[in-house]
């Protein structure tokens, strides 16, 4: 795959205190699931050009997967369509993806199951006009949003609906292929605001400063969502999904994989400069941008069953007018792997 980064793993303790973590429940599939599985020769993980992939890159670069595999390959996907194609073709088996998209695929019979969530939300509306500080203030303005009919677009449109804003009539909405394209439109002065995830928001602020343009995170979408929908300010946007073929062959490795990501997340949040340096090459972004982004990415590693109430809250609200975006219904117990 394009962009594939392979990191040799060092067999050492990744993070002090890892042994004290609460044990995870056994996975009830795969041959001999009660016994510890031998490490694989290699695992391949895919993730978005966004905050959770910093966690994946940190884990791969520091040997966190050493109990799971001798080598870890990490690939950055560029758009959700690439993920869907990778899963259906069998090229992707461990992938960080939008939870909404994973739920849709699960309900449509594609055998995708959720291990955990890796962020509690990392969406921001960035602007160059300091007067634009609320969703309502975007009425009549030009706005760019990446990924038509995928999670960022769906979240924004649901916010617009709650504020009685018709995106076809009350503002000009420009859909872009990537968050970076949306950021570039803002920096060029062609739009008034852009909805982007981290690290694109941090990249815009840093690039803008270098060009003499002041860019700010005007709207924290997590907070706006909580205030508008009267729910906690949490958007469990993305998590690690695994396919059934991988589970059938390697299901016993999933608890250890999750624990590695718990440890990696703690390390990223504790030492953002080091984590940014570890992830810069893998994500193809400057480490100062990633360092800045970590503090705004709300990174976590929460078991899917623990995150389920927040996931169901998000999916229910998103799908209230179009259940098709989650495959017609909330996913059942089988979707939540750990």
C-alpha positions in Angstrom: 0.0 0.0 0.0 1.1 3.5 -0.6 2.5 5.2 2.5 3.3 2.0 4.3 5.6 2.5 7.2 7.2 -0.5 9.0 8.8 -0.1 12.4 11.0 -2.8 14.0 9.8 -3.7 17.4 12.0 -3.7 20.5 11.0 -6.3 23.2 11.0 -4.1 26.3 8.4 -2.8 28.7 6.6 0.0 27.0 5.2 1.9 29.9 5.8 1.7 33.6 2.7 0.5 35.3 1.3 -1.4 32.4 1.3 -4.5 34.4 -1.1 -2.9 36.8 -3.8 -2.4 34.3 -7.2 -4.0 34.8 -7.3 -7.3 33.0 -9.5 -7.5 29.9 -12.2 -10.1 29.4 -11.3 -13.2 27.3 -12.4 -13.2 23.7 -14.8 -16.0 23.0 -13.6 -16.9 19.5 -10.5 -18.3 17.9 -9.0 -21.7 18.6 -7.8 -22.2 22.1 -8.7 -18.7 23.2 -7.9 -19.5 26.8 -4.2 -19.9 26.0 -1.8 -17.1 25.1 -1.2 -16.9 21.4 2.3 -16.8 19.9 3.3 -13.5 18.3 2.7 -13.1 14.6 5.5 -12.3 12.2 3.8 -9.0 11.3 0.6 -7.1 11.8 -0.6 -4.3 9.6 -2.7 -1.4 10.9 -4.3 1.4 9.0 -5.4 4.8 10.4 -6.7 8.2 9.3 -4.6 11.4 8.8 -5.8 12.4 12.2 -5.1 12.3 15.9 -5.7 8.6 16.7 -3.0 7.6 14.2 -0.5 9.4 16.4 -1.3 6.7 18.9 -0.8 3.9 16.4 2.5 5.4 15.2 3.7 5.8 18.8 2.8 2.2 19.6 4.6 0.9 16.4 7.7 3.1 16.9 8.2 2.2 20.5 7.6 -1.6 20.5 4.2 -1.6 22.2 3.1 -4.4 19.9 6.0 -6.7 20.7 3.8 -9.3 22.5 1.6 -9.4 19.4 3.9 -9.4 16.4 7.6 -9.2 15.6 7.0 -6.3 13.2 4.2 -3.7 12.8 3.3 -2.0 9.6 1.3 1.2 9.7 -0.5 2.7 6.7 -2.3 6.1 6.6 -5.6 6.0 4.7 -6.7 9.3 3.1 -10.5 9.0 2.8 -13.3 6.8 4.2 -13.9 5.3 0.7 -10.4 3.9 0.8 -11.3 2.2 4.2 -14.5 0.6 2.9 -12.7 -0.7 -0.2 -9.8 -2.0 1.9 -12.1 -3.9 4.3 -14.3 -5.4 1.6 -11.2 -6.5 -0.4 -9.6 -8.0 2.6 -6.6 -5.7 2.4 -7.4 -4.0 5.7 -8.1 -6.1 8.8 -7.1 -3.8 11.7 -8.2 -0.3 10.9 -9.0 2.9 12.8 -12.1 4.2 11.2 -15.2 6.4 11.9 -17.4 4.6 14.3 -20.5 5.6 12.3 -19.0 3.9 9.2 -18.0 0.8 11.2 -21.6 0.5 12.5 -23.0 0.9 9.0 -20.7 -1.9 7.7 -21.5 -4.2 10.6 -25.2 -3.7 10.1 -24.8 -4.5 6.4 -23.1 -7.8 7.1 -19.5 -6.9 6.4 -18.2 -8.5 9.7 -16.6 -5.4 11.1 -16.4 -5.3 14.9 -15.3 -2.5 17.2 -12.4 -3.0 19.7 -12.3 0.5 21.2 -12.7 4.2 20.7 -9.5 6.2 20.3 -10.8 9.8 20.6 -13.6 11.6 22.3 -13.8 14.1 19.5 -11.3 16.2 17.5 -13.4 18.4 15.3 -13.1 22.2 15.2 -14.4 25.0 13.0 -11.5 27.2 12.2 -11.8 30.8 11.0 -9.9 33.9 10.1 -12.8 36.2 11.1 -12.9 36.5 14.9 -16.6 37.4 14.8 -17.5 33.8 13.9 -17.8 32.2 17.3 -21.0 30.2 17.1 -22.8 27.8 14.8 -25.5 30.3 14.3 -23.0 32.9 13.1 -22.1 30.8 10.1 -25.4 31.6 8.5 -24.7 33.4 5.2 -21.0 32.5 5.2 -18.8 30.2 3.1 -17.7 27.0 4.8 -15.6 24.0 3.7 -16.2 20.5 5.0 -14.2 17.3 4.1 -15.7 14.0 3.1 -19.3 14.4 1.8 -21.8 12.3 3.7 -19.2 10.9 6.1 -18.8 11.6 9.8 -17.6 15.2 9.9 -20.2 16.3 7.3 -23.0 14.3 9.1 -22.2 15.9 12.5 -22.1 19.4 11.0 -25.4 19.0 9.2 -27.1 17.7 12.3 -25.8 20.8 14.2 -27.2 22.9 11.4 -30.6 21.2 11.6 -30.7 21.9 15.4 -30.0 25.6 14.7 -32.6 25.7 11.9 -29.9 26.3 9.2 -30.5 24.9 5.8 -27.1 24.2 4.3 -28.5 24.4 0.8 -30.1 27.8 1.3 -28.6 29.6 4.3 -24.9 29.3 3.6 -22.4 28.2 0.9 -21.0 24.7 1.6 -17.9 23.5 -0.2 -17.1 19.8 0.1 -13.4 18.9 -0.1 -11.6 15.6 -0.6 -9.4 16.0 2.5 -9.1 18.2 5.6 -5.9 19.7 4.3 -7.8 21.0 1.2 -10.4 22.6 3.5 -7.6 24.2 5.5 -5.9 25.5 2.3 -9.2 27.1 1.1 -9.4 29.0 4.4 -5.8 30.2 4.3 -6.3 31.4 0.7 -9.2 33.5 1.7 -11.7 31.7 -0.5 -14.0 30.6 2.4 -14.9 32.0 5.8 -14.6 28.9 7.9 -13.6 25.2 7.7 -14.6 22.2 9.7 -11.5 20.1 10.2 -10.2 17.4 12.6 -6.9 17.6 14.3 -4.1 17.8 13.2 -5.4 19.9 10.3 -6.6 22.6 12.7 -3.2 22.9 14.2 -1.6 22.9 10.8 -3.8 25.8 9.7 -2.9 27.8 12.8 0.8 27.3 12.4 0.8 27.8 8.6 -1.4 30.9 9.0 1.0 32.4 11.5 3.9 32.0 9.2 1.9 33.7 6.4 0.7 36.5 8.6 -2.9 35.2 8.8 -4.5 34.6 12.2 -6.4 31.4 12.3 -8.3 30.3 15.4 -10.4 27.3 16.6 -13.6 29.3 16.8 -15.9 26.5 17.6 -15.0 23.3 19.6 -17.5 21.0 17.9 -17.5 18.6 20.8 -18.7 21.4 23.1 -21.1 22.7 20.5 -22.6 19.2 20.2 -23.0 18.8 23.9 -24.6 22.2 24.4 -26.9 21.8 21.4 -28.0 18.2 21.9 -28.1 18.4 25.8 -25.6 15.5 26.0 -22.0 15.3 27.4 -19.5 17.0 25.1 -18.1 13.7 23.8 -17.9 12.6 20.2 -16.6 9.0 20.0 -15.8 9.5 16.3 -13.2 6.9 15.6 -12.0 3.6 17.0 -10.1 0.4 16.1 -12.2 -2.0 14.0 -11.2 -5.6 13.2 -12.6 -7.9 10.6 -14.0 -11.4 11.1 -11.2 -13.2 9.2 -8.6 -11.6 11.5 -10.6 -12.6 14.5 -11.0 -16.2 13.4 -7.3 -16.6 13.1 -6.0 -14.2 15.8 -8.8 -13.4 18.2 -6.7 -14.2 21.3 -4.4 -11.3 20.5 -7.2 -8.6 20.7 -7.0 -7.9 24.5 -3.2 -7.5 24.3 -3.6 -5.2 21.2 -6.0 -3.0 23.2 -3.7 -2.9 26.2 -0.9 -1.8 23.9 -3.1 1.1 22.7 -4.1 2.0 26.2 -0.4 2.3 27.1 0.4 4.2 23.9 -2.4 6.7 24.5 -1.1 7.4 28.0 2.4 8.0 26.6 1.2 10.3 23.8 -0.8 12.4 26.3 2.1 12.5 28.8 4.9 13.3 26.4 3.4 15.0 23.3 6.8 16.2 21.9 8.2 12.7 21.9 5.1 11.2 20.5 5.0 13.8 17.7 8.5 13.0 16.8 7.7 9.3 16.6 4.7 9.9 14.4 5.9 12.7 12.1 7.4 10.4 9.5 4.5 7.9 9.5 1.9 10.6 9.1 3.9 12.8 6.8 3.4 15.9 9.0 5.8 18.2 10.8 6.3 17.2 14.4 5.4 20.8 15.7 2.0 20.4 14.1 1.4 17.0 15.7 2.7 18.2 19.1 0.2 21.1 19.0 -2.6 18.8 17.8 -2.3 16.2 20.6 -3.7 18.6 23.2 -6.8 19.1 21.2 -7.4 15.5 20.0 -9.0 14.2 23.1 -7.2 10.9 22.7 -8.4 7.9 24.6 -8.4 4.1 24.4 -11.7 3.1 25.8 -13.1 -0.4 25.4 -16.1 -0.5 23.0 -18.5 -1.8 25.6 -17.5 1.0 28.0 -17.9 3.6 25.2 -21.2 2.1 24.0 -23.5 4.7 25.7 -21.7 7.6 24.1 -21.6 5.7 20.8 -25.3 5.0 20.8 -26.0 8.6 21.8 -24.0 9.9 18.8 -25.4 7.4 16.4 -29.0 7.9 17.5 -28.8 11.6 17.0 -27.1 11.4 13.7 -29.5 8.8 12.3 -32.8 10.3 13.7 -33.7 11.6 10.2 -31.8 9.0 8.1 -31.3 5.6 9.7 -29.5 4.5 6.6 -26.3 6.2 7.6 -25.8 3.6 10.3 -27.3 0.7 8.3 -30.8 1.1 9.5 -30.5 0.5 13.2 -28.2 0.8 16.2 -25.7 -2.1 16.1 -26.4 -5.0 18.4 -24.2 -6.5 21.1 -22.0 -8.3 18.5 -20.6 -5.0 17.3 -18.9 -4.3 20.6 -15.9 -6.7 20.7 -14.3 -5.8 24.1 
